[in-house]
Amino acid sequence: MLSWPLIRNICLALLLLPLAHFAWVVGSEHARRQAPGPEVWQAEVDAYTREAQTLSLPADPVLVAGGRQVKLWAGLDRLLAPRPVLMRGLGDATVDDLIYHYSDLIGYYRPESLILLVGNSEFQQRDDKEPTELLQAVQQFAAIDREHRPSGQLYLIGPVKTPFYPEDHRRIAQANTLLAAWAAGEPGVTYLDPAPVLEDAEGKPDGSYFRPGGQYLNRQGYLRLGVLLRAALEARETPHTPAESYVNSTGSSANAQ
């Protein structure tokens, strides 16, 4: 018969196992965030590849690439229907990481429309880009994309200000200004500014569109971003639509949701 102290220790160990597993997961994720090279996301890329090999892939899909913001974006396939949608997010990956994994993560699927969602990881400890450096990374991404998809359209969603990282707001605003100016002269690039649908009148992130803690968008925030994207896709699919119409209509459409 087991002694009471032994039973107590066994029960305590069983109770601590979930906590130990959680600590391991968090520690592993933190280590990947701080790792210097894009190879840290190889396991996630391989998982997408294995998934693709078991499915019947759609022709000419809309593919959304980015980091954790993409992984958390649920319901976009319903919003963009009947267009087929593929979500390809890699942890807290940066644009440089996406360039490294472009062939397997993006090129393999031959998307008709490619959406690049620039994340806040560009400004964090691992990368800590200045606005001009982010612009250069996006330009390099676009150049590689043109090599693979010479007639495809790249939709660039600029980085989003969040309540969680107020120290990044200045660089995010500057980066979006640079990205908008550059994209205006690129026929194959459409820039989408998230500020009008996610910020208040003072240019600060509207907390009602973010999850508790303010680091990631909530369902309503993603809905507004999705409406912005859908309007841009529709504007290109209907050539006679004035270029500025989807920008002007998005606010009212998102408000109506």
N, C-alpha and C positions, 0 to 999 in steps of 0.2 A: 504494500500500500504506500502510495506517495505521501510524503510529509507535507504539511501545510505550507511551510516556507518554499518548498520546491514547486508546489502548485501555484503559489502566488507569483513566483519568479517567471514561471512559464506563461501565466496569464499576462503579466506585465510585458514580457517579450512580444507576445502576440499583439498586444495593444500598440506597441511601439513600431511594429513592422510597417504599417501604412505611413507613419510619420517619417520613418527612415527612407522609404521609397519616395515620398514626396520631396524630401531634402535632396535625394540623389537626382531626381528629375530637374529640380530647380537649379542645382549645382551644375548639372550637365548643360542645361540651357544657358546659364550664365557664362560658362566656359566657352560655349560656341559663339556667344555674342562678342566675347573679347578676343577670340581667335583671329589672327591677322589675315588668313587666306580664305578664298572662296571654297576650298575643298571641304570645309566644315559642313556644307550643305549637300554633299554628294549622296548621303543616305536618303535624303528627301527626294532628290532628283531621281535616284534609282527606284524609289517607291512609285513615283509617277510613271516611270517607264514600264515597270511591271504591271501597273494598273492598265496602262494603254494597250499592252500586249494581250490583255484578256477581254478588251472591249472592241466594239465596232466603232471606230472613230468617225465623227461627223466630217463631212467635206466643208471646207471654207468656214471654220468656226470663228467666233469672236473669242479671242484668248486674252485673259487678264493676267498680267505678270507683275510681281512685286514681292513684298515681304509679308509680315504678319497681318497687315491690314487686308491683304487679299485672302489669306487663310480664314479670316473671321467674317468675310463678306458673304453672307447667306442670302439666297433668294434672287440673285441677279439673273439667273436663268429664266425665272418666271417673268421678271420685268422686261427682259429683252426678247422673249418668245415672239415669233417662232425661230429666231436666230439660235443656232446651237452655241453654247457657251462653255468654255473650259477655264477653270480657275487654277492658276499655277503660282502659288505663293510659297516662299522659302523662308521660314523663321523670321529673323530680323535681317534678311539679306539686303545688300545695297545694290545700286545700279551696276557697280563694278562686278559684283557677284553674278548678277544676271547676264552680264556680258560673257563672263567665263563659262557659264552653263547654257548659253543661248541655243546651241545646236540641239541639245537633248531636251531642254525645258520649253523651247518655243519653236525653233525651226522644224523639228520633227513633225509638228502638227499642221504645218502650212496654213496658218490662220489667214483669213480674208482681212480681218481687222484685228490689230494688236493694241491693247490698252496697257500702257506702262503707268502704274500707280507708284509714284515716288514716295517713299516712307520717311519717317522721322529718324530712322537709323542712320541716315546720311549725316546727321548732325551730332551723333552720340559718340561716346568715348572711342569705340572701335575705329571709326572713320573720321568724324569731326571735320567735315568738309566746310569750306567757305563757299558762298554762293557761286563764285566763278568756277570753283572746282566741280561743283555739282553740274553746272552747265556743260563743262567739258566732258564729264562722264556721260551725260545724256546725249550729247552730240556724237560721242563715240558709239553709244548704243544704237543711235539712229543710223549711223553709217553702216554698221554691221547688219542692221535690219534691212537696209536697202539692198545690200548684197544678196540677201536671202529672198527678199520679197520686193523686187523692183517696182511692182505696180500696187503693192499693198499700202494701206493707210495706217499710220501710227497715231494713236490718240494718247496724248500725254496729260495725265492728271497731276497737277503740281502738288507739292507737299502740303499737308494740312496742319494748321496751328492747333495745338491741343492744350487744354488746361493743365495737363500734367507736366509739360515742358515749356513754361513761359519764357525761359531764358533763350529758347530757340526762335521766338516769334520774329525778331528782327531779321535774322538770316533767312527764315522762311519767306518773309515778305520780299526781301531782296532777290532771293532765288526765283520766286514766281515772276517777278518783274523781268528778270533776265530771260527766263524760259519763254515767257509770252512774246518778248521782242524777237527772240531767235526764231521761234516757231512761225511767226507771222511771215517770214521770208522763205519758209520751207514748204513747197507744194505738197509733200507727202506727210506732213505733220499737222495735226490739229491739237492745239493747246486748250485744256479745260481748266479754268480757274475755280478752285473749290471755295474760295473766300465768299462769294456772294450767297452761297447756299448754306454755309456752315459758320459764318461769323456774324456778330452783331453790328450795329451801326457804328460802333467805335473801333471796329477792326479786331475785336477780340473773339476767341472761339466761344460759340454759344454752348454753354454747358448742357443744355437740354438735348443736344445731339450726341452726347458722349456717355459711355458707360460709367458707373461709379468709379471714382478715382481719376477720371478724365484723360486716360491714356489712349483709349480706343473708342471708335464710333459705336453708337448703339444702332438699333434697328432703324430708327427714324433718320439718323445721320446717314446711314448707308442708303436709305431710300432716296434721300435728296441727292446724294452723289449719283445714284443709279439713274434718276430722272434726268440729271444733267448729261450723263453719258448717252442715254437713249435718245435724247433730243439731238445730240451731235450726230449720232449714227443716222437718224432719220433725215437730218439736214443734208447729209452727203448722199443718201439714197434718193433724195428728191432734189436734183441739181438746181431747179428753178427757185428753191427756197432761199431767201436772202441769208447771207452768211451770219448776220448778227441775230437772226430771229430766234435761234435756239437758246442764245444767251438771255435774250429778253423774256422768252416764254418760260424758261426753267424756273425762275423764282415763283411765278404764279402757279406753275404746275406742281412744284414741290410743296407750296403752301396749301394747295388744295388737297394733298394726300392726307 
